[in-house]
Amino acid sequence: MNKIVAGPDEAIKDIKDNMTLMLGGFGLCGIPENCISALVLKGVKGLTCISNNAGVDDFGLGLLLKGRQIKKMISSYVGENEEFERLMLSGEMEVELIPQGTLAERCRAGGAGIPAFYTPAGYGTEVAAGKEKREFNGKTYLMEHWLRADFSIVKAWKGDKYGNLIYKDTARNFNPMMAMAGKITIAEVEELVESDQLDPNFIHTPGIFVQRIFQGKNYEKRIEQRTVRKRH
């Protein structure tokens, strides 16, 4: 089945107000830049976004925050975005902060069909408020629930018309597990290739999880903070 669509506008055409979206990436690495820009232009509102972090003020999910298009963020690290901080502290946006490993596992559980699991992360902190606790082998664990989404939007290095995906280096972060957890998964790729150009042994996301795929353009691949040593 050929899953290629013309571009980001067609890929997100049926994303509507008040939907829940998963967006892959870690920092600004491996984020679906083209789809985020298309969502900004479409102007959908009231979104619940599940993402490790929220980009920066003028890039990535920061663009959706700037346009007040997100009503709730479910994420882990948000320290690079001043607008996020302002919206959270002012109460203009609902925020659920989750330990990074727990967030990854909740996404993976959603894709694997596991409704809940136990983890020690967060016990004894604010994260534990209102959650079921259970002891195993003398250690206390919290019960966490799966995360699923109306749409998962991921970014890969290479993909084929059947939706098989290969991620490159650090971009193989939240993308693989999020690709499994959406009712509809959209993949934008740097290179759209023929199927015989992908080694089956190196495919990270099988095409069965992907419904739409297109080749993205003009990737900026920004770095949040660049630190270099002084020349001697």
Stockholm file with secondary structure:
# STOCKHOLM 1.0

chainA/1-232         MNKIVAGPDEAIKDIKDNMTLMLGGFGLCGIPENCISALVLKGVKGLTCISNNAGVDDFGLGLLLKGRQIKKMISSYVGENEEFERLMLSGEMEVELIPQGTLAERCRAGGAGIPAFYTPAGYGTEVAAGKEKREFNGKTYLMEHWLRADFSIVKAWKGDKYGNLIYKDTARNFNPMMAMAGKITIAEVEELVESDQLDPNFIHTPGIFVQRIFQGKNYEKRIEQRTVRKRH
#=GR chainA/1-232 SS CCCBCSSHHHHTTTCCTTCEEEECCBTTBTCCHHHHHHHHHHTCCSEEEECSCCCBTTBTTHHHHHTTCEEEEEESCCTTCHHHHHHHHHTSSEEEECCHHHHHHHHHHHHHTCCEEEECTTTTSGGGTTCCEEEETTEEEEEEECCCEEEEEEEEEEECTTCCEECCGGGCSSHHHHHTSEEEEEEEEEEECCGGGSCGGGCSBCGGGCSEEEECCCCCCCCSCCCCCCCC
#=GC SS_cons         CCCBCSSHHHHTTTCCTTCEEEECCBTTBTCCHHHHHHHHHHTCCSEEEECSCCCBTTBTTHHHHHTTCEEEEEESCCTTCHHHHHHHHHTSSEEEECCHHHHHHHHHHHHHTCCEEEECTTTTSGGGTTCCEEEETTEEEEEEECCCEEEEEEEEEEECTTCCEECCGGGCSSHHHHHTSEEEEEEEEEEECCGGGSCGGGCSBCGGGCSEEEECCCCCCCCSCCCCCCCC
//
